[in-house]
């Protein structure tokens, strides 16, 4: 089973400036990670940065940044799985 919270927080923590983005689909819907990141933002684990148009036509991205609370949560998950 995939732990999406751990996967997304890990991805953000490893990224430049702790940021993670998802691209809007061609039909203007968002992939599942968009709602997962919105849920993490409501818990204070990531901070919403906004949407911006990418360098290609039709490319809109939503971005978040991991918070100190998100880093602490990721560390706790990592420690628990190592034990």
N, CA, C and O atoms as a CHARMM CRD file, in Angstrom:
* protein
*
  332
    1    1 UNK  N      0.84600  -1.18300   0.00000 PROA 1      0.00000
    2    1 UNK  CA     0.00000   0.00000   0.00000 PROA 1      0.00000
    3    1 UNK  C      0.89100   1.24500   0.00000 PROA 1      0.00000
    4    1 UNK  O      1.89800   1.30500   0.70500 PROA 1      0.00000
    5    2 UNK  N      0.50700   2.21500  -0.78600 PROA 2      0.00000
    6    2 UNK  CA     1.27500   3.45500  -0.90900 PROA 2      0.00000
    7    2 UNK  C      0.85400   4.42600   0.18100 PROA 2      0.00000
    8    2 UNK  O     -0.33400   4.67700   0.38400 PROA 2      0.00000
    9    3 UNK  N      1.84100   4.96900   0.87800 PROA 3      0.00000
   10    3 UNK  CA     1.57900   6.03700   1.84200 PROA 3      0.00000
   11    3 UNK  C      1.80900   7.34800   1.09000 PROA 3      0.00000
   12    3 UNK  O      2.94300   7.81500   0.97300 PROA 3      0.00000
   13    4 UNK  N      0.72400   7.93700   0.58100 PROA 4      0.00000
   14    4 UNK  CA     0.84800   9.14400  -0.23400 PROA 4      0.00000
   15    4 UNK  C      1.42100  10.31200   0.54700 PROA 4      0.00000
   16    4 UNK  O      2.17700  11.11100  -0.00500 PROA 4      0.00000
   17    5 UNK  N      1.07400  10.42500   1.82100 PROA 5      0.00000
   18    5 UNK  CA     1.60400  11.52600   2.62800 PROA 5      0.00000
   19    5 UNK  C      3.12900  11.44100   2.68700 PROA 5      0.00000
   20    5 UNK  O      3.82400  12.43000   2.45600 PROA 5      0.00000
   21    6 UNK  N      3.62900  10.27200   2.99000 PROA 6      0.00000
   22    6 UNK  CA     5.08300  10.09800   3.07400 PROA 6      0.00000
   23    6 UNK  C      5.74100  10.32800   1.71500 PROA 6      0.00000
   24    6 UNK  O      6.79000  10.96700   1.63000 PROA 6      0.00000
   25    7 UNK  N      5.12700   9.80900   0.65700 PROA 7      0.00000
   26    7 UNK  CA     5.68300   9.95900  -0.69000 PROA 7      0.00000
   27    7 UNK  C      5.76900  11.43400  -1.08200 PROA 7      0.00000
   28    7 UNK  O      6.80100  11.88000  -1.58300 PROA 7      0.00000
   29    8 UNK  N      4.70000  12.18800  -0.85900 PROA 8      0.00000
   30    8 UNK  CA     4.67500  13.60200  -1.25000 PROA 8      0.00000
   31    8 UNK  C      5.58800  14.45500  -0.37700 PROA 8      0.00000
   32    8 UNK  O      6.28100  15.33800  -0.88200 PROA 8      0.00000
   33    9 UNK  N      5.59400  14.20100   0.92100 PROA 9      0.00000
   34    9 UNK  CA     6.48400  14.96200   1.80000 PROA 9      0.00000
   35    9 UNK  C      7.94500  14.66000   1.48300 PROA 9      0.00000
   36    9 UNK  O      8.78300  15.56200   1.51000 PROA 9      0.00000
   37   10 UNK  N      8.25600  13.40300   1.18300 PROA 10     0.00000
   38   10 UNK  CA     9.63700  13.03600   0.81800 PROA 10     0.00000
   39   10 UNK  C     10.06100  13.74000  -0.45900 PROA 10     0.00000
   40   10 UNK  O     11.16900  14.26700  -0.55700 PROA 10     0.00000
   41   11 UNK  N      9.16000  13.73900  -1.43800 PROA 11     0.00000
   42   11 UNK  CA     9.45900  14.39600  -2.71000 PROA 11     0.00000
   43   11 UNK  C      9.72100  15.88200  -2.50700 PROA 11     0.00000
   44   11 UNK  O     10.66300  16.43100  -3.07700 PROA 11     0.00000
   45   12 UNK  N      8.89300  16.53500  -1.69800 PROA 12     0.00000
   46   12 UNK  CA     9.07400  17.96800  -1.43000 PROA 12     0.00000
   47   12 UNK  C     10.36400  18.22000  -0.65800 PROA 12     0.00000
   48   12 UNK  O     11.09700  19.16200  -0.96100 PROA 12     0.00000
   49   13 UNK  N     10.64100  17.38400   0.33700 PROA 13     0.00000
   50   13 UNK  CA    11.83400  17.57900   1.16400 PROA 13     0.00000
   51   13 UNK  C     13.12100  17.44500   0.34700 PROA 13     0.00000
   52   13 UNK  O     14.12000  18.10000   0.64600 PROA 13     0.00000
   53   14 UNK  N     13.09700  16.60500  -0.67000 PROA 14     0.00000
   54   14 UNK  CA    14.28900  16.37900  -1.49100 PROA 14     0.00000
   55   14 UNK  C     14.43900  17.38600  -2.61700 PROA 14     0.00000
   56   14 UNK  O     15.50000  17.47100  -3.23600 PROA 14     0.00000
   57   15 UNK  N     13.39000  18.14700  -2.88900 PROA 15     0.00000
   58   15 UNK  CA    13.40100  19.09200  -4.00900 PROA 15     0.00000
   59   15 UNK  C     14.10100  20.39900  -3.64300 PROA 15     0.00000
   60   15 UNK  O     14.27500  20.73000  -2.47000 PROA 15     0.00000
   61   16 UNK  N     14.48500  21.11200  -4.66200 PROA 16     0.00000
   62   16 UNK  CA    15.09100  22.42900  -4.48100 PROA 16     0.00000
   63   16 UNK  C     14.07000  23.33300  -3.78700 PROA 16     0.00000
   64   16 UNK  O     12.92200  23.42400  -4.22200 PROA 16     0.00000
   65   17 UNK  N     14.48100  23.98800  -2.73000 PROA 17     0.00000
   66   17 UNK  CA    13.64600  24.90700  -1.94100 PROA 17     0.00000
   67   17 UNK  C     12.44700  24.21600  -1.30400 PROA 17     0.00000
   68   17 UNK  O     11.52500  24.88900  -0.84300 PROA 17     0.00000
   69   18 UNK  N     12.43900  22.87400  -1.26900 PROA 18     0.00000
   70   18 UNK  CA    11.36400  22.14500  -0.61600 PROA 18     0.00000
   71   18 UNK  C     10.02300  22.28400  -1.31300 PROA 18     0.00000
   72   18 UNK  O      8.97300  22.21900  -0.67300 PROA 18     0.00000
   73   19 UNK  N     10.05900  22.47500  -2.61800 PROA 19     0.00000
   74   19 UNK  CA     8.81600  22.72100  -3.35800 PROA 19     0.00000
   75   19 UNK  C      8.40200  21.52000  -4.19800 PROA 19     0.00000
   76   19 UNK  O      9.23600  20.76700  -4.70100 PROA 19     0.00000
   77   20 UNK  N      7.09700  21.36600  -4.33200 PROA 20     0.00000
   78   20 UNK  CA     6.52200  20.29400  -5.13800 PROA 20     0.00000
   79   20 UNK  C      5.39500  20.89100  -5.96100 PROA 20     0.00000
   80   20 UNK  O      4.63100  21.72500  -5.47600 PROA 20     0.00000
   81   21 UNK  N      5.29700  20.45300  -7.22000 PROA 21     0.00000
   82   21 UNK  CA     4.26600  20.97100  -8.12900 PROA 21     0.00000
   83   21 UNK  C      3.56800  19.81700  -8.83100 PROA 21     0.00000
   84   21 UNK  O      4.14000  18.74300  -9.02100 PROA 21     0.00000
   85   22 UNK  N      2.32000  20.06200  -9.21400 PROA 22     0.00000
   86   22 UNK  CA     1.58600  19.12500 -10.05300 PROA 22     0.00000
   87   22 UNK  C      1.04100  19.88700 -11.25100 PROA 22     0.00000
   88   22 UNK  O      0.68700  21.06200 -11.15300 PROA 22     0.00000
   89   23 UNK  N      0.98100  19.19600 -12.37800 PROA 23     0.00000
   90   23 UNK  CA     0.53100  19.81800 -13.62300 PROA 23     0.00000
   91   23 UNK  C     -0.93500  19.49300 -13.88100 PROA 23     0.00000
   92   23 UNK  O     -1.37500  18.35800 -13.70200 PROA 23     0.00000
   93   24 UNK  N     -1.66400  20.48600 -14.29500 PROA 24     0.00000
   94   24 UNK  CA    -3.07300  20.31200 -14.66200 PROA 24     0.00000
   95   24 UNK  C     -3.14700  19.44500 -15.92100 PROA 24     0.00000
   96   24 UNK  O     -2.32400  19.57500 -16.82700 PROA 24     0.00000
   97   25 UNK  N     -4.13900  18.56500 -15.96400 PROA 25     0.00000
   98   25 UNK  CA    -4.35000  17.68400 -17.11000 PROA 25     0.00000
   99   25 UNK  C     -4.87300  18.48700 -18.30300 PROA 25     0.00000
  100   25 UNK  O     -5.42300  19.57400 -18.12600 PROA 25     0.00000
  101   26 UNK  N     -4.70300  17.95200 -19.52100 PROA 26     0.00000
  102   26 UNK  CA    -5.20100  18.66200 -20.70800 PROA 26     0.00000
  103   26 UNK  C     -6.70600  18.95400 -20.65900 PROA 26     0.00000
  104   26 UNK  O     -7.16700  19.92200 -21.26400 PROA 26     0.00000
  105   27 UNK  N     -7.48100  18.11600 -19.93700 PROA 27     0.00000
  106   27 UNK  CA    -8.92400  18.36100 -19.83300 PROA 27     0.00000
  107   27 UNK  C     -9.26100  19.34300 -18.70200 PROA 27     0.00000
  108   27 UNK  O    -10.42600  19.50900 -18.34100 PROA 27     0.00000
  109   28 UNK  N     -8.23500  19.98400 -18.15400 PROA 28     0.00000
  110   28 UNK  CA    -8.31500  20.99700 -17.09700 PROA 28     0.00000
  111   28 UNK  C     -8.59500  20.42500 -15.71200 PROA 28     0.00000
  112   28 UNK  O     -8.83000  21.18600 -14.77300 PROA 28     0.00000
  113   29 UNK  N     -8.57500  19.11400 -15.56500 PROA 29     0.00000
  114   29 UNK  CA    -8.71900  18.51400 -14.23900 PROA 29     0.00000
  115   29 UNK  C     -7.33300  18.41500 -13.60300 PROA 29     0.00000
  116   29 UNK  O     -6.31300  18.53600 -14.28200 PROA 29     0.00000
  117   30 UNK  N     -7.31700  18.19400 -12.30000 PROA 30     0.00000
  118   30 UNK  CA    -6.04900  18.03900 -11.58400 PROA 30     0.00000
  119   30 UNK  C     -5.83300  16.56400 -11.27500 PROA 30     0.00000
  120   30 UNK  O     -6.80300  15.83800 -11.05300 PROA 30     0.00000
  121   31 UNK  N     -4.58400  16.10400 -11.25400 PROA 31     0.00000
  122   31 UNK  CA    -4.31900  14.72400 -10.85700 PROA 31     0.00000
  123   31 UNK  C     -4.61600  14.54100  -9.36100 PROA 31     0.00000
  124   31 UNK  O     -4.77600  15.51900  -8.63000 PROA 31     0.00000
  125   32 UNK  N     -4.68800  13.29300  -8.91800 PROA 32     0.00000
  126   32 UNK  CA    -5.02000  12.98600  -7.53000 PROA 32     0.00000
  127   32 UNK  C     -4.10000  13.63300  -6.51200 PROA 32     0.00000
  128   32 UNK  O     -4.53700  13.95700  -5.40800 PROA 32     0.00000
  129   33 UNK  N     -2.83100  13.82700  -6.86000 PROA 33     0.00000
  130   33 UNK  CA    -1.90200  14.43300  -5.90100 PROA 33     0.00000
  131   33 UNK  C     -2.29100  15.86300  -5.54200 PROA 33     0.00000
  132   33 UNK  O     -1.91400  16.34800  -4.47500 PROA 33     0.00000
  133   34 UNK  N     -3.03500  16.54700  -6.40700 PROA 34     0.00000
  134   34 UNK  CA    -3.47400  17.90800  -6.09700 PROA 34     0.00000
  135   34 UNK  C     -4.33900  17.90400  -4.83900 PROA 34     0.00000
  136   34 UNK  O     -4.10500  18.70300  -3.93100 PROA 34     0.00000
  137   35 UNK  N     -5.32900  17.02300  -4.77200 PROA 35     0.00000
  138   35 UNK  CA    -6.20200  16.97800  -3.59100 PROA 35     0.00000
  139   35 UNK  C     -5.44200  16.47500  -2.36800 PROA 35     0.00000
  140   35 UNK  O     -5.71600  16.90500  -1.24800 PROA 35     0.00000
  141   36 UNK  N     -4.49500  15.57300  -2.57200 PROA 36     0.00000
  142   36 UNK  CA    -3.67800  15.09300  -1.44400 PROA 36     0.00000
  143   36 UNK  C     -2.82600  16.22300  -0.87800 PROA 36     0.00000
  144   36 UNK  O     -2.69500  16.35200   0.33900 PROA 36     0.00000
  145   37 UNK  N     -2.24700  17.04200  -1.75400 PROA 37     0.00000
  146   37 UNK  CA    -1.44500  18.17800  -1.29700 PROA 37     0.00000
  147   37 UNK  C     -2.31800  19.24200  -0.63700 PROA 37     0.00000
  148   37 UNK  O     -1.88900  19.88400   0.32100 PROA 37     0.00000
  149   38 UNK  N     -3.53200  19.43500  -1.13500 PROA 38     0.00000
  150   38 UNK  CA    -4.46400  20.36900  -0.48400 PROA 38     0.00000
  151   38 UNK  C     -4.77700  19.88700   0.93400 PROA 38     0.00000
  152   38 UNK  O     -4.86400  20.69200   1.86100 PROA 38     0.00000
  153   39 UNK  N     -4.94500  18.57500   1.09700 PROA 39     0.00000
  154   39 UNK  CA    -5.20500  18.02000   2.42800 PROA 39     0.00000
  155   39 UNK  C     -4.00300  18.22200   3.33700 PROA 39     0.00000
  156   39 UNK  O     -4.16700  18.56300   4.50800 PROA 39     0.00000
  157   40 UNK  N     -2.80200  18.01800   2.82000 PROA 40     0.00000
  158   40 UNK  CA    -1.59500  18.24500   3.62400 PROA 40     0.00000
  159   40 UNK  C     -1.46700  19.72400   3.99000 PROA 40     0.00000
  160   40 UNK  O     -0.99300  20.05100   5.07800 PROA 40     0.00000
  161   41 UNK  N     -1.88400  20.61200   3.09800 PROA 41     0.00000
  162   41 UNK  CA    -1.84600  22.04900   3.39900 PROA 41     0.00000
  163   41 UNK  C     -2.81400  22.38000   4.53000 PROA 41     0.00000
  164   41 UNK  O     -2.50900  23.21200   5.38500 PROA 41     0.00000
  165   42 UNK  N     -3.97400  21.73600   4.53900 PROA 42     0.00000
  166   42 UNK  CA    -4.94800  22.00700   5.60700 PROA 42     0.00000
  167   42 UNK  C     -4.43800  21.53200   6.96400 PROA 42     0.00000
  168   42 UNK  O     -4.89800  22.00300   8.00400 PROA 42     0.00000
  169   43 UNK  N     -3.48300  20.59300   6.95000 PROA 43     0.00000
  170   43 UNK  CA    -2.86400  20.10300   8.18500 PROA 43     0.00000
  171   43 UNK  C     -1.60500  20.88900   8.54800 PROA 43     0.00000
  172   43 UNK  O     -1.00100  20.64500   9.59200 PROA 43     0.00000
  173   44 UNK  N     -1.20700  21.83200   7.68700 PROA 44     0.00000
  174   44 UNK  CA    -0.02200  22.64600   7.94900 PROA 44     0.00000
  175   44 UNK  C      1.29200  21.97400   7.58500 PROA 44     0.00000
  176   44 UNK  O      2.35700  22.44600   7.98400 PROA 44     0.00000
  177   45 UNK  N      1.23700  20.87700   6.83200 PROA 45     0.00000
  178   45 UNK  CA     2.46300  20.15400   6.48600 PROA 45     0.00000
  179   45 UNK  C      3.11600  20.68000   5.21300 PROA 45     0.00000
  180   45 UNK  O      4.31400  20.49100   5.00300 PROA 45     0.00000
  181   46 UNK  N      2.33600  21.33400   4.37000 PROA 46     0.00000
  182   46 UNK  CA     2.85200  22.05900   3.21000 PROA 46     0.00000
  183   46 UNK  C      2.13500  23.40200   3.15000 PROA 46     0.00000
  184   46 UNK  O      1.05900  23.57000   3.72500 PROA 46     0.00000
  185   47 UNK  N      2.73400  24.34000   2.45800 PROA 47     0.00000
  186   47 UNK  CA     2.16600  25.68900   2.30500 PROA 47     0.00000
  187   47 UNK  C      1.85100  25.90400   0.82000 PROA 47     0.00000
  188   47 UNK  O      2.70200  25.69300  -0.04300 PROA 47     0.00000
  189   48 UNK  N      0.62700  26.32300   0.54300 PROA 48     0.00000
  190   48 UNK  CA     0.18500  26.60600  -0.82700 PROA 48     0.00000
  191   48 UNK  C      0.93000  27.81300  -1.36200 PROA 48     0.00000
  192   48 UNK  O      0.95400  28.86100  -0.71700 PROA 48     0.00000
  193   49 UNK  N      1.53500  27.68300  -2.52500 PROA 49     0.00000
  194   49 UNK  CA     2.24800  28.79400  -3.14600 PROA 49     0.00000
  195   49 UNK  C      1.46800  29.41800  -4.29600 PROA 49     0.00000
  196   49 UNK  O      1.69000  30.57700  -4.64500 PROA 49     0.00000
  197   50 UNK  N      0.55600  28.65200  -4.88200 PROA 50     0.00000
  198   50 UNK  CA    -0.27300  29.18700  -5.95700 PROA 50     0.00000
  199   50 UNK  C     -0.13300  28.41100  -7.24600 PROA 50     0.00000
  200   50 UNK  O      0.52100  27.37000  -7.31500 PROA 50     0.00000
  201   51 UNK  N     -0.77400  28.95900  -8.27000 PROA 51     0.00000
  202   51 UNK  CA    -0.73900  28.37000  -9.60800 PROA 51     0.00000
  203   51 UNK  C      0.02500  29.30400 -10.52500 PROA 51     0.00000
  204   51 UNK  O      0.03200  30.52100 -10.34100 PROA 51     0.00000
  205   52 UNK  N      0.67200  28.70300 -11.52200 PROA 52     0.00000
  206   52 UNK  CA     1.33000  29.51600 -12.52900 PROA 52     0.00000
  207   52 UNK  C      1.35900  28.75800 -13.84400 PROA 52     0.00000
  208   52 UNK  O      1.34400  27.52800 -13.87900 PROA 52     0.00000
  209   53 UNK  N      1.40200  29.51700 -14.91100 PROA 53     0.00000
  210   53 UNK  CA     1.46400  28.93300 -16.24200 PROA 53     0.00000
  211   53 UNK  C      2.90600  28.52700 -16.51300 PROA 53     0.00000
  212   53 UNK  O      3.83800  29.29000 -16.25800 PROA 53     0.00000
  213   54 UNK  N      3.07400  27.32000 -17.03000 PROA 54     0.00000
  214   54 UNK  CA     4.41100  26.82000 -17.33200 PROA 54     0.00000
  215   54 UNK  C      4.92400  27.34900 -18.65600 PROA 54     0.00000
  216   54 UNK  O      4.26500  28.15600 -19.31000 PROA 54     0.00000
  217   55 UNK  N      6.09900  26.89400 -19.04600 PROA 55     0.00000
  218   55 UNK  CA     6.72400  27.40500 -20.27000 PROA 55     0.00000
  219   55 UNK  C      6.06400  26.88300 -21.55600 PROA 55     0.00000
  220   55 UNK  O      6.32000  27.41500 -22.63600 PROA 55     0.00000
  221   56 UNK  N      5.21900  25.84700 -21.45000 PROA 56     0.00000
  222   56 UNK  CA     4.58400  25.27800 -22.63000 PROA 56     0.00000
  223   56 UNK  C      3.11200  25.66000 -22.68300 PROA 56     0.00000
  224   56 UNK  O      2.48900  25.87200 -21.64300 PROA 56     0.00000
  225   57 UNK  N      2.56500  25.74900 -23.85600 PROA 57     0.00000
  226   57 UNK  CA     1.15500  26.08700 -24.02900 PROA 57     0.00000
  227   57 UNK  C      0.30400  25.03900 -23.31900 PROA 57     0.00000
  228   57 UNK  O      0.50600  23.83800 -23.49500 PROA 57     0.00000
  229   58 UNK  N     -0.64200  25.50500 -22.52300 PROA 58     0.00000
  230   58 UNK  CA    -1.53900  24.59900 -21.81600 PROA 58     0.00000
  231   58 UNK  C     -0.97100  24.01400 -20.54600 PROA 58     0.00000
  232   58 UNK  O     -1.60800  23.16000 -19.93000 PROA 58     0.00000
  233   59 UNK  N      0.19000  24.43800 -20.13900 PROA 59     0.00000
  234   59 UNK  CA     0.81900  23.89400 -18.93300 PROA 59     0.00000
  235   59 UNK  C      0.59900  24.77900 -17.72300 PROA 59     0.00000
  236   59 UNK  O      1.26900  25.80100 -17.57400 PROA 59     0.00000
  237   60 UNK  N     -0.32500  24.40500 -16.85900 PROA 60     0.00000
  238   60 UNK  CA    -0.56200  25.13200 -15.61700 PROA 60     0.00000
  239   60 UNK  C     -0.13900  24.24400 -14.46700 PROA 60     0.00000
  240   60 UNK  O     -0.47200  23.06000 -14.42800 PROA 60     0.00000
  241   61 UNK  N      0.59700  24.82200 -13.53100 PROA 61     0.00000
  242   61 UNK  CA     1.12200  24.07500 -12.39600 PROA 61     0.00000
  243   61 UNK  C      0.63200  24.68300 -11.08900 PROA 61     0.00000
  244   61 UNK  O      0.51800  25.90200 -10.96300 PROA 61     0.00000
  245   62 UNK  N      0.34500  23.82500 -10.12400 PROA 62     0.00000
  246   62 UNK  CA     0.03700  24.24800  -8.76400 PROA 62     0.00000
  247   62 UNK  C      1.23300  23.84100  -7.91200 PROA 62     0.00000
  248   62 UNK  O      1.76900  22.74500  -8.07700 PROA 62     0.00000
  249   63 UNK  N      1.65400  24.71500  -7.00700 PROA 63     0.00000
  250   63 UNK  CA     2.85900  24.45800  -6.22100 PROA 63     0.00000
  251   63 UNK  C      2.63900  24.62500  -4.73000 PROA 63     0.00000
  252   63 UNK  O      1.84300  25.45600  -4.29200 PROA 63     0.00000
  253   64 UNK  N      3.36000  23.81800  -3.95700 PROA 64     0.00000
  254   64 UNK  CA     3.35500  23.86300  -2.50400 PROA 64     0.00000
  255   64 UNK  C      4.79500  23.78300  -2.02700 PROA 64     0.00000
  256   64 UNK  O      5.69000  23.37900  -2.77100 PROA 64     0.00000
  257   65 UNK  N      5.00500  24.17400  -0.77700 PROA 65     0.00000
  258   65 UNK  CA     6.33200  24.12500  -0.14800 PROA 65     0.00000
  259   65 UNK  C      6.18900  23.41200   1.19600 PROA 65     0.00000
  260   65 UNK  O      5.26300  23.69700   1.95600 PROA 65     0.00000
  261   66 UNK  N      7.09100  22.50000   1.48600 PROA 66     0.00000
  262   66 UNK  CA     7.03000  21.77000   2.75200 PROA 66     0.00000
  263   66 UNK  C      7.31700  22.73200   3.91000 PROA 66     0.00000
  264   66 UNK  O      8.13900  23.63900   3.78000 PROA 66     0.00000
  265   67 UNK  N      6.64800  22.53000   5.02100 PROA 67     0.00000
  266   67 UNK  CA     6.81900  23.36900   6.20800 PROA 67     0.00000
  267   67 UNK  C      7.66500  22.62200   7.24300 PROA 67     0.00000
  268   67 UNK  O      7.98000  21.44400   7.07400 PROA 67     0.00000
  269   68 UNK  N      8.02000  23.32400   8.30300 PROA 68     0.00000
  270   68 UNK  CA     8.74900  22.67800   9.40200 PROA 68     0.00000
  271   68 UNK  C      7.91700  21.53400   9.98900 PROA 68     0.00000
  272   68 UNK  O      8.45200  20.48200  10.34000 PROA 68     0.00000
  273   69 UNK  N      6.61300  21.75200  10.08900 PROA 69     0.00000
  274   69 UNK  CA     5.72500  20.71000  10.60200 PROA 69     0.00000
  275   69 UNK  C      5.73600  19.49100   9.67300 PROA 69     0.00000
  276   69 UNK  O      5.71600  18.35400  10.14400 PROA 69     0.00000
  277   70 UNK  N      5.76600  19.72100   8.37400 PROA 70     0.00000
  278   70 UNK  CA     5.83600  18.63100   7.40600 PROA 70     0.00000
  279   70 UNK  C      7.14000  17.87400   7.50600 PROA 70     0.00000
  280   70 UNK  O      7.15900  16.64700   7.41000 PROA 70     0.00000
  281   71 UNK  N      8.23400  18.59700   7.69800 PROA 71     0.00000
  282   71 UNK  CA     9.54600  17.94800   7.85800 PROA 71     0.00000
  283   71 UNK  C      9.57200  17.09000   9.12200 PROA 71     0.00000
  284   71 UNK  O     10.10100  15.97900   9.11300 PROA 71     0.00000
  285   72 UNK  N      9.00000  17.60900  10.20900 PROA 72     0.00000
  286   72 UNK  CA     8.95200  16.85500  11.46300 PROA 72     0.00000
  287   72 UNK  C      8.07900  15.61200  11.31000 PROA 72     0.00000
  288   72 UNK  O      8.42100  14.54900  11.82700 PROA 72     0.00000
  289   73 UNK  N      6.97600  15.73600  10.61700 PROA 73     0.00000
  290   73 UNK  CA     6.08800  14.60200  10.38000 PROA 73     0.00000
  291   73 UNK  C      6.79200  13.53600   9.53800 PROA 73     0.00000
  292   73 UNK  O      6.68900  12.34300   9.82700 PROA 73     0.00000
  293   74 UNK  N      7.50100  13.96500   8.50300 PROA 74     0.00000
  294   74 UNK  CA     8.24800  13.03200   7.65900 PROA 74     0.00000
  295   74 UNK  C      9.32500  12.32500   8.46200 PROA 74     0.00000
  296   74 UNK  O      9.51500  11.11800   8.31400 PROA 74     0.00000
  297   75 UNK  N     10.02800  13.05600   9.30700 PROA 75     0.00000
  298   75 UNK  CA    11.07100  12.45800  10.13200 PROA 75     0.00000
  299   75 UNK  C     10.47600  11.41700  11.08000 PROA 75     0.00000
  300   75 UNK  O     11.06500  10.35600  11.28500 PROA 75     0.00000
  301   76 UNK  N      9.31600  11.71600  11.65400 PROA 76     0.00000
  302   76 UNK  CA     8.64600  10.76800  12.55900 PROA 76     0.00000
  303   76 UNK  C      8.23700   9.50200  11.79400 PROA 76     0.00000
  304   76 UNK  O      8.39300   8.39300  12.30500 PROA 76     0.00000
  305   77 UNK  N      7.71800   9.66400  10.58100 PROA 77     0.00000
  306   77 UNK  CA     7.32100   8.50000   9.77200 PROA 77     0.00000
  307   77 UNK  C      8.53100   7.65400   9.40400 PROA 77     0.00000
  308   77 UNK  O      8.47700   6.42500   9.43400 PROA 77     0.00000
  309   78 UNK  N      9.62700   8.32800   9.05700 PROA 78     0.00000
  310   78 UNK  CA    10.85500   7.63500   8.66900 PROA 78     0.00000
  311   78 UNK  C     11.43500   6.88800   9.86000 PROA 78     0.00000
  312   78 UNK  O     11.88000   5.74900   9.72100 PROA 78     0.00000
  313   79 UNK  N     11.43300   7.51900  11.02900 PROA 79     0.00000
  314   79 UNK  CA    11.94400   6.87300  12.25100 PROA 79     0.00000
  315   79 UNK  C     11.10200   5.67600  12.63800 PROA 79     0.00000
  316   79 UNK  O     11.63900   4.64900  13.05200 PROA 79     0.00000
  317   80 UNK  N      9.78700   5.79300  12.50900 PROA 80     0.00000
  318   80 UNK  CA     8.87800   4.71100  12.86800 PROA 80     0.00000
  319   80 UNK  C      9.05500   3.50300  11.95700 PROA 80     0.00000
  320   80 UNK  O      8.96700   2.36300  12.41100 PROA 80     0.00000
  321   81 UNK  N      9.30400   3.75000  10.66800 PROA 81     0.00000
  322   81 UNK  CA     9.46500   2.62200   9.73900 PROA 81     0.00000
  323   81 UNK  C     10.83100   1.97500   9.87400 PROA 81     0.00000
  324   81 UNK  O     11.00400   0.81100   9.51300 PROA 81     0.00000
  325   82 UNK  N     11.81300   2.72000  10.39400 PROA 82     0.00000
  326   82 UNK  CA    13.15900   2.16600  10.58100 PROA 82     0.00000
  327   82 UNK  C     13.23400   1.30100  11.83000 PROA 82     0.00000
  328   82 UNK  O     14.12000   0.45300  11.94400 PROA 82     0.00000
  329   83 UNK  N     12.31900   1.50400  12.76200 PROA 83     0.00000
  330   83 UNK  CA    12.34600   0.76200  14.02400 PROA 83     0.00000
  331   83 UNK  C     11.80900  -0.65200  13.88300 PROA 83     0.00000
  332   83 UNK  O     11.77000  -1.39800  14.86100 PROA 83     0.00000
